[in-house]
Amino acid sequence: MTKVVVRAEVEDIERWKNGFVAHSELFKKQGVTIAYYGVGEGNKVAACFETTNLNAFMEILESSDTAEAMSQDGIIDGTVEIFVVDSILETQ
């Protein structure tokens, strides 16, 4: 299972949280099986997705549907960063 981390800055944390949890159908189309999300300092947010289909995930992430969802959620243009987690360090 591939993990993808998306980091961004938002206009309003609560608006973003409410929007994020409403996008489960969009996430399913991306092959997402679970999504973790949280907030950092100020208006910074991050989400970690586990996907079964990285190609579908990235294609939909770049779609107009996702752009509209991000806009509705108050994500600030130009602040989105995407990281495909492709390495692991085991500590046991």
Secondary structure as UniProt FT lines:
FT   STRAND          2..10
FT   HELIX           13..21
FT   HELIX           24..29
FT   TURN            30..31
FT   STRAND          32..39
FT   TURN            42..43
FT   STRAND          44..51
FT   HELIX           54..61
FT   HELIX           64..72
FT   TURN            73..74
FT   TURN            77..78
FT   STRAND          81..85
//
